[in-house]
Amino acid sequence: MKRRTAMKSAVAAIALSAIGASAAWAENPTLKIGFVGVTSGPAAAWGISNQRSMETRAAWINETGGYTIGDTTYDIEIVSFDDQKDPKRAIAGMEKMAQEGIHYVVGPNVDDGAAAVRPVAEANGIMYFPYAFPKELYTAPASNAVLGMVANYQSGPAIYKYLRDEKGVKTVAFVAANESDPLSQRDGGIEAANALGLEVVSDNVTYQVDTTDFTPVLTPVMRTMPDLLVLSGVSPANAPQLIRSARELGFQGFISTETAQDAQVLREGAGDLANGFISVGGASTPELASDAMKEFVDRYTKMFGEYNDESNTKVYALEYILETLKANPAGIDDVKAFQATMDAFEAPNPYMKGDAKLRYVGSTSFGQKRQVAVPLVVNVYQDGAFETLFVAEVD
């Protein structure tokens, strides 16, 4: 009888202990960070890597006790919205964030969406971190957008210069989807190529995003015999089709883009024909990656069963938001306080070896610091995986 009573007491004690632990865990208030971006359709890989990076990091933070800002430790919750690469849905997504009282949002992933949400963000006190390139989003009087990656007008010249100096490239042709983002990136690429003294031999060939046969699109471009074919703003879904068509038409020159790509999609869609394809990679290489970056990759892979190299860049936005709020906790409810902190902000970069820092840049491109500092890593695809071609920095 005494033994049964003792067992009951032990069970009760364990139950009370579990309840107490749950209560202690639940005591952390929640800090919501939003994501509005494309997670379906041809450009889905861009937004999926955003969302998964944020969810991986948030789960990691919560598992280890939360994130301390000022006197409060928060659990991080990611609130996501698929805008389907539609500016109207992007606006709806940002309005949803405003309704939930969210002041910090990652995305959108494309130019149209990032421009469309600007009025909503500014009217509702939301700082947002787009992966979109229009300079007017980051140039005064605009102040609420922070570029989350390296822009095409920063990476393009670096790629073209490398190919000119190291590979003897002299002529270049541009092909773009008939949409505002790719066309804008094409125009920026043409300007950069001209500035570097390259001869642009084709600059007006476009295609519809739902094109399935690119042979008629590329045939006139191939007649110009360029040393370099630039796929301006190409989506991960269209890239392998364009590469395959160009190679099957006999093109043996270089092919590049200023957009990030997915190695698995290239492998499945173009196979060995994609070997040598140059694109902007994630902001890390095996030589640069810290133990924290390696753990992030491992956690991401375990959560989702695969990894996208672009997430080496996408991991940064949430980190910048949280570290800047830590530097000035008043920013939790006041984005003006966040903005006031940005110019002098500096924190250790957990994802790179050495003494690398998180800081805001963009003064050269935008006249103000409205860009996160991530390394410009340029990749080349080879035999199913990306290899690092070179690494540079952006001011």
C-alpha positions in Angstrom: 0.0 0.0 0.0 2.8 2.4 0.9 4.6 1.5 -2.3 1.5 2.3 -4.4 1.1 5.6 -2.5 4.8 6.4 -3.2 4.4 5.6 -6.9 1.4 7.9 -7.1 3.4 10.7 -5.4 6.3 10.2 -7.8 4.0 10.3 -10.8 2.3 13.4 -9.5 5.7 15.0 -8.9 6.7 14.3 -12.5 3.5 15.7 -13.8 3.8 18.8 -11.8 7.4 19.2 -12.9 6.3 18.8 -16.6 3.5 21.4 -16.1 6.0 23.7 -14.5 8.5 23.3 -17.3 5.7 24.0 -19.9 4.6 27.0 -18.0 8.1 28.3 -17.9 8.5 27.8 -21.6 5.2 29.5 -22.3 6.2 32.5 -20.2 8.3 33.8 -23.1 6.3 36.3 -25.1 6.2 35.9 -28.9 7.9 38.2 -31.3 6.3 37.8 -34.8 8.4 38.3 -37.9 6.7 38.2 -41.2 7.5 36.8 -44.6 5.7 37.9 -47.8 7.1 36.2 -50.9 6.7 33.7 -53.7 6.6 30.1 -52.7 4.7 28.7 -55.6 5.1 28.8 -59.4 8.3 29.1 -61.5 10.1 31.4 -59.0 9.1 29.4 -55.9 12.6 28.4 -55.1 13.5 32.0 -54.2 10.8 32.4 -51.6 10.9 28.9 -50.3 14.6 29.3 -49.4 13.5 32.6 -47.5 10.8 30.9 -45.6 12.7 27.8 -44.7 15.7 29.8 -43.6 13.6 31.9 -41.3 11.7 28.9 -39.9 15.0 26.9 -39.3 16.6 29.8 -37.5 13.5 30.5 -35.4 13.2 26.9 -34.4 16.8 26.9 -33.4 16.4 30.1 -31.3 13.3 28.8 -29.6 14.9 25.4 -28.8 17.8 27.1 -27.1 15.6 29.3 -24.8 14.6 32.2 -27.0 16.1 35.5 -28.0 16.8 38.3 -25.5 16.1 41.9 -26.5 16.5 44.4 -23.7 15.0 42.8 -20.5 12.7 40.4 -22.4 13.4 37.0 -23.9 11.2 36.2 -26.9 10.2 33.1 -28.8 10.3 33.9 -32.5 7.3 33.1 -34.7 7.5 33.3 -38.5 4.2 34.4 -40.1 4.3 33.6 -43.8 2.2 34.6 -46.8 2.6 33.2 -50.4 2.2 36.2 -52.8 2.4 33.9 -55.8 4.6 36.5 -57.5 1.5 38.7 -57.8 1.9 42.4 -56.7 -1.8 42.4 -55.6 -1.3 39.4 -53.4 1.9 41.0 -52.1 -0.1 44.0 -51.0 -2.6 41.7 -49.3 0.2 39.9 -47.6 1.7 43.1 -46.2 -1.8 44.3 -45.1 -2.1 41.0 -43.2 1.2 41.7 -41.4 0.0 45.2 -40.5 -3.2 43.8 -39.1 -1.3 41.4 -36.9 0.9 44.2 -35.6 4.1 42.9 -37.3 6.7 45.6 -37.8 9.4 43.5 -39.5 8.9 41.5 -42.7 11.2 39.6 -45.0 10.4 39.8 -48.7 8.9 40.2 -51.3 11.3 38.4 -53.8 10.6 40.3 -57.0 10.7 44.0 -58.1 6.9 44.4 -58.7 5.9 43.0 -55.4 8.5 45.0 -53.5 7.4 48.2 -55.1 3.7 47.4 -54.6 4.0 47.0 -50.9 5.9 50.1 -50.2 2.9 52.4 -49.4 1.5 49.8 -47.0 4.8 49.3 -45.3 5.4 53.1 -44.9 1.8 53.8 -43.7 1.9 51.0 -41.1 5.4 51.4 -39.7 6.9 48.2 -41.3 10.5 47.7 -42.1 10.8 45.1 -44.9 13.7 43.3 -46.4 13.1 42.6 -50.1 15.1 40.6 -52.6 14.4 43.1 -55.3 16.6 45.6 -57.1 14.8 48.9 -57.9 17.1 51.6 -56.5 14.1 53.9 -55.6 13.1 51.4 -52.9 16.4 52.1 -51.0 17.1 55.7 -52.0 15.8 58.7 -50.0 13.0 59.6 -49.4 12.3 55.9 -49.1 13.5 54.5 -45.8 11.6 51.4 -44.9 13.1 48.9 -47.3 16.5 47.1 -46.8 18.0 45.1 -49.7 18.5 41.6 -48.4 21.1 40.5 -51.0 23.6 41.8 -53.6 21.8 43.5 -56.5 22.2 42.7 -60.1 23.9 46.1 -60.8 26.5 45.1 -58.2 27.0 41.4 -59.1 26.6 41.9 -62.9 29.7 44.1 -63.4 31.7 41.8 -61.1 30.8 38.8 -63.2 31.4 40.5 -66.6 34.7 41.9 -65.4 35.9 38.5 -64.2 35.0 36.9 -67.5 36.5 39.7 -69.5 39.8 39.7 -67.6 40.1 36.0 -66.8 38.4 34.3 -69.8 38.8 36.7 -72.6 35.1 37.5 -73.1 34.6 40.3 -75.5 31.0 40.0 -76.8 27.8 39.5 -74.8 24.1 38.8 -75.6 21.1 39.3 -73.3 17.9 37.4 -73.2 15.1 38.2 -70.7 11.6 37.2 -69.8 9.0 39.8 -70.9 8.4 41.0 -67.4 9.5 44.1 -65.5 12.0 42.4 -63.2 14.0 40.6 -65.9 13.8 43.5 -68.3 15.1 45.9 -65.7 17.9 43.6 -64.9 18.7 43.2 -68.6 18.9 47.0 -69.0 21.2 47.2 -66.0 23.4 44.4 -67.4 23.6 46.2 -70.8 24.8 49.4 -69.1 27.4 47.5 -67.1 28.7 45.6 -70.1 29.0 48.8 -72.1 30.9 50.5 -69.2 33.4 47.6 -69.2 34.0 47.9 -72.9 32.2 44.7 -73.9 30.4 44.6 -77.2 26.6 43.9 -76.8 25.6 41.9 -79.9 22.0 41.2 -78.9 19.8 43.1 -76.4 16.2 42.9 -77.5 15.2 39.2 -77.4 12.5 38.3 -74.9 10.3 35.4 -74.1 7.0 34.7 -72.2 7.4 33.1 -68.8 5.2 30.1 -69.8 7.4 29.3 -72.8 8.3 25.6 -73.1 10.3 25.6 -76.3 13.1 28.1 -76.3 14.7 27.1 -79.5 12.9 29.8 -81.6 13.7 32.3 -78.9 17.4 31.6 -78.9 18.0 30.9 -82.6 18.5 34.6 -83.6 20.7 35.2 -80.5 23.0 32.3 -81.5 23.5 33.8 -84.9 25.3 36.7 -83.2 27.9 34.2 -81.8 28.4 35.9 -78.4 31.2 34.9 -76.0 28.7 35.3 -73.2 25.0 34.7 -73.0 23.3 36.5 -70.1 19.9 35.1 -68.9 18.7 38.3 -67.2 16.6 37.8 -64.1 15.9 34.2 -65.1 13.7 32.2 -62.7 15.0 28.8 -61.4 12.4 27.0 -63.5 13.3 28.6 -66.8 17.1 28.5 -66.4 17.6 24.8 -67.2 15.3 25.0 -70.2 17.2 28.0 -71.7 20.6 26.4 -71.0 19.5 23.2 -72.6 18.2 24.9 -75.7 21.3 27.0 -76.1 23.7 24.0 -75.8 21.5 21.9 -78.1 21.8 24.8 -80.7 25.6 24.4 -80.5 26.4 27.3 -78.2 29.8 26.7 -76.5 30.4 30.1 -74.8 29.7 31.1 -71.3 26.2 31.4 -69.8 25.5 33.5 -66.7 22.8 35.2 -64.7 22.7 37.6 -61.7 19.9 35.7 -60.0 20.4 32.9 -57.5 19.6 29.4 -58.7 18.9 25.9 -57.4 21.4 23.2 -58.2 18.8 20.4 -57.9 16.5 22.1 -60.5 19.5 22.6 -62.8 20.5 19.0 -62.4 17.0 17.7 -63.1 16.3 20.1 -66.0 19.6 20.3 -67.8 22.0 17.8 -66.4 25.6 18.0 -67.6 24.5 20.7 -70.2 24.4 23.1 -67.2 28.1 22.6 -66.5 29.8 25.9 -66.5 26.7 28.0 -65.8 27.6 31.0 -63.7 25.2 32.5 -61.1 25.1 34.4 -57.9 25.4 32.0 -54.9 24.7 32.0 -51.3 26.8 34.3 -49.0 29.0 31.5 -47.8 31.6 29.1 -49.1 33.2 26.1 -47.3 36.2 28.3 -46.7 34.1 31.1 -45.1 31.5 29.0 -43.3 31.6 29.1 -39.5 30.5 26.3 -37.2 27.2 28.2 -36.8 26.7 28.2 -40.5 27.4 24.5 -40.7 24.9 23.9 -37.9 22.3 26.0 -39.7 22.7 23.9 -42.9 22.4 20.7 -40.9 19.3 21.9 -39.1 17.7 23.1 -42.3 18.5 19.8 -44.1 17.0 17.8 -41.2 13.8 20.0 -41.1 13.2 19.9 -44.9 15.1 17.0 -46.3 17.2 19.1 -48.6 19.2 22.3 -48.7 19.3 25.2 -51.1 22.6 27.0 -51.4 20.7 30.3 -51.7 19.8 30.0 -48.1 23.4 30.9 -47.3 22.2 34.4 -48.1 18.6 34.1 -46.9 19.6 33.2 -43.4 20.9 36.8 -42.8 17.7 38.9 -42.9 16.2 37.5 -39.7 19.6 37.7 -38.0 19.9 41.4 -39.0 16.4 42.2 -37.7 17.0 40.6 -34.3 20.5 41.9 -33.8 19.4 45.4 -34.6 16.5 45.2 -32.2 18.9 43.9 -29.6 21.1 47.0 -30.2 18.1 49.2 -29.7 15.1 47.5 -28.1 12.9 50.6 -28.7 12.7 49.3 -32.3 10.3 46.5 -31.2 7.4 48.9 -31.6 9.0 51.9 -33.4 10.8 51.4 -36.8 12.1 54.9 -36.5 14.3 53.8 -33.6 15.4 50.8 -35.8 16.3 53.2 -38.6 18.2 55.4 -36.3 20.4 52.5 -35.2 21.3 51.3 -38.7 24.1 53.7 -39.6 26.3 52.8 -36.7 25.1 49.2 -36.2 27.7 46.5 -36.0 27.6 43.0 -34.5 29.6 39.8 -34.9 28.7 37.8 -38.0 27.9 34.3 -36.6 27.9 32.7 -40.0 31.5 33.5 -41.1 34.8 32.6 -39.8 37.1 35.3 -38.4 36.1 38.7 -37.3 33.4 39.4 -40.0 30.7 41.8 -38.9 27.0 42.3 -39.5 26.6 45.9 -40.7 24.4 47.9 -43.1 25.9 49.0 -46.4 24.6 50.6 -49.6 26.0 54.1 -49.4 27.6 53.8 -52.8 24.5 52.5 -54.6 21.7 54.3 -52.6 23.2 57.2 -50.8 22.2 55.6 -47.5 22.7 52.4 -45.6 19.8 50.3 -46.8 21.4 47.0 -47.6 22.7 44.1 -45.5 26.4 43.3 -45.9 26.7 39.8 -47.2 29.6 38.5 -49.3 29.1 38.5 -53.1 29.7 34.8 -53.8 29.7 33.9 -57.5 29.2 30.2 -58.3 29.7 27.9 -61.3 27.6 24.8 -61.7 29.5 21.6 -62.2 28.4 18.0 -62.2 25.3 18.5 -60.0 26.6 21.0 -57.5 27.8 24.6 -57.3 31.5 25.5 -56.9 32.8 28.9 -55.9 34.1 30.9 -58.7 35.1 34.0 -56.8 34.1 36.1 -53.7 33.8 39.9 -53.6 32.3 42.6 -51.3 29.8 45.4 -51.8 29.9 48.8 -50.1 
